């Protein structure tokens, strides 16, 4: 899973977008008779590591599902019957089976994933015909029986279906169950939900829990509200789904279609062997773009609601082929004949599933080659779908490896912004281990698993070199493909392939708190400044491009212009009291600290003599930031009539505002005598700001120049720092960074 996909598809998602946002704030019927899988051993000629390799084409998985279901599109319910054959591969005798009923997370708003909470609130406001109950749903178990027909005792509580067996299953033995269920699909955006013309279908049927042989317990944890709980056993699926004949359906596996006996409907069958999870997406308005290369078919299910989307979908497909080829060579071949991408209405979150990924709305001005979240989700096919893990307790194993792989791919594509440079800077140490559980990580999960986690992998990569690292990854893949890996297993593989010292180093990085990337692998100060400059330059411009008719005079645009290396002059007020002078320097210092970090060059003028000399030369070709009381700033006094005229063009009552006691704020206009440049004036009408007003002033100053905030033309605050007047244009991505 990856948050903050690309806001609008064209808006480039880089590995440091979150860090940049923080800088502004302060700075995703089966035959029961079969043989237990046979294994073969092979020795990697490069590493000497002996591997156990499952012959996936010749053996059946330990869990098999045969599902027959019917989608009732009129009331958004689904009726289903599933037969599950479960092979006891443990050494324990099992008296019960446990299945997850994650759809029951939607029985209450208090248990639904808060990932989609903000989106659902917005949907609720725009869907007056829907009640809070419509946003809820769940799965009702109608019957559980042995395949032979004997009804079984069961209970379905807290998203766990526990089935009591009449006879315990011995090690190596199997049992077949039949479960009849009824699913109520909630309205809105959840992993299982419907909104407008798309059905999102994760967790739509009871699925087997993972049995922990070491602890002799089943995994019964409900689905995480804050992160992911995608912990499954690779299984074989044979699914037959009845849908209206005009629906397109995306599911993993090889799909075929035939007519249903019921008029106006069809049955879509899917066969997906050795697959970790089985999801479905359905819509009467999906169009499918499909390309086959080298026995792999990549398909994009999208809404053809904008001219040019077919071409963009094909570009995404091409990018998918490139990424999958890269990961196949670096780690191990993608073993399935198909891979699917689905468009959905889910914003700000992209989600990985087996053999299929869910993306947000695609736009015709998308840049597939720069959509790093798209690559992150594809990488999850290796680190989640093929190599599984307990994503509730060891999220590092999928999220960190997916994010490192995203950066690895971009690096080898020659992308200096989204390649390794994106992780070669480090923040302060975090007093938590990278290998923390989701509960332990809390709000720090993103920083730990994505940022710190991928840095720990990068440190291993740099320590051993690319050739040895790739050999290790290939060994790790062979050892755990279609299995569930653990951090202990990862460390053991590192030791087996790369040696004890490398294991110790990674063990420290993952299990001890306060990991920081080694200094020799970090960007130098000069490299970091240049990197931030290039990133900000791109982000500002693309943020501004989100609004086609955006006025020239917005504060964010001044930042975009100086990041394009246009000249910038800062003009300070003079003839100030000591307190006012000190405050002006502090406010300017806050701003220039950001400029210095992002490589923006600027000149500072305070002396009126210097100002007079430069008025008709440097300043005439420069963008301007002017500070202080209008009466104390030489530039404002010299060009007051022109400034007032320019301010009138944006609807700013300059004279009245400057005469208002205790008022402060900022406005941006075209340069008084150069319409190709901008002037931003941070003003206050008294000698200095009160302490309370100064704090609010600094925060508002930061907010109004950031590319993640609304586009301000002016704002005015009172003596307590409360906003009295404002003129701004809504930034489409601003709410993604809101703390509300």
WOHU-V718758 format. One record per helix or strand of 2 or more residues. SS is the DSSP state (A for helix, B for strand). FROM is the first residue (numbers start at 1). TO is the last residue. Records with the same first field share a line. If there is no record, write none. Layout:
SS = FROM-TO / FROM-TO
This chain:
B = 2-3 / 39-43 / 50-54 / 63-72 / 77-87 / 94-100 / 138-146 / 154-157 / 160-169 / 174-184 / 192-195 / 198-201 / 207-208 / 211-212 / 217-218 / 235-244 / 248-251 / 254-259 / 265-275 / 280-283 / 286-293 / 296-303 / 338-343 / 349-353 / 356-359 / 387-388 / 568-571 / 603-605 / 623-627 / 664-671 / 674-684 / 711-717 / 723-729
A = 17-25 / 102-107 / 114-126 / 132-135 / 309-330 / 368-370 / 372-379 / 396-412 / 420-423 / 438-464 / 466-480 / 487-498 / 500-511 / 519-521 / 525-544 / 555-563 / 578-597 / 608-614 / 619-621 / 630-632 / 634-638 / 640-649 / 654-658 / 691-705 / 734-737
